[in-house]
């Protein structure tokens, strides 16, 4: 019996020493990570198991509750189940920075010799506040031009180089066969995003150099005019469409061209959903002179101020946003990262032929201002663009009305 007890004891010791639990203990610590729930989070839960330096657990929360749970965690004491790493919507960054909820990482970037030039400049600019870096960017999308190259070849229309070229192509198809361009002209945020990309691509912004609202600048009036013309030459029904309907119209050949959200472009390669699998091509949405700039919206891996292990958290986010790991995610679920080199990676390009277009726009892109008052401007723009799309009111008159309507709004905070 004594011999049996010794054998059992040795078996337990061996299991503890060499089993899965011991493998986990060999890692130097553990990290709790907050992010938005969904298919990408499900994949990342598996991926983080390969992180060699710590045990990582992802707490994935539905989008509607994500920010509030992060805010609650920021107030918690260390070691009480608080988050170490948070996945932050780029529009929340300034609020988090101003409140001191997340940490600057410049010293860690320097000591770990991380080359931040691997990330798209337009996205890196969005994580820098008062000269300090507060996270590493990832997971972006923007509006792009998708078109049926077969239809363009038959019409002998070259790829549009400017916004006026896009209008001319839309006008041709509208007058030729009654189709035109597909675009999200429903009253909502999609229309505002399209206006902003036309504005940014034409060298403009919502405010002048002094920070004053300037919807009557030449780039703003031009963007509104282009939007007006695009709606005029759009596919019937576009004034009731958001992003999903626009993308569907392009891939089902209802429209030979469309301004779609890049996150929906992968469906063009699905033979069960698309009639343009072999003929779809992509191009940038350019401004008046052929320049292009996205309305940059993305996510950021940041380190919570009360992280239990700041150094390990930095090592994790730099690993998670490294070219190799971002490539794995891109190939697995079409996630578009901030990594410049992936735009020319043959394996990635074969899977995402629109990636180079997105990265060019993102690299030159601008962000909506991180101001609480910006929502007032955005709401007004949404209504104004709807008026442009559905009435005969000249676009310049609508923009003047918006400028007057918002003249007393304080856009400094």
Buried (B, 14 or more C-beta within 10 A) or exposed (E): EEEEEEEEEEEEEEEEEEEEEEEEEEBEBBBBBBBBBEEBBEBBBEBBEEBEBBBBEBBBBEEEEBBEBBBEBBEEEEEEEBBBBBBBBBBBBBBBBEEEBBBBBBEBBEEEEBEBEBBBBBBBBBBBBEEEBBBBBBBBBBBBBBBBBBBBEEEEBEBBEBBBBBBBBBBBBBEEEEBBBBBBBBBBBBBBBBBBBBBBBBBBBBBEEEEEBBBBBEBBBBBBBBBBBBBBBBBEBBBEBBBBBBBBBBBEBBBBBBBBBBBBBBBBBEEEBBBBEEBBBBBBBBBBEBBBBBBBBBBBBBBBBBBBBBBBBBBBBBBBBBBEBBBBBBBBBBBBBBBBEBBEBEEBBEBBBBBBBBBBBBBBBBBBBBBEBBEBBBEBBBBBBBBBBEEEEEBBEBBBBBBEBBEEEEBEE
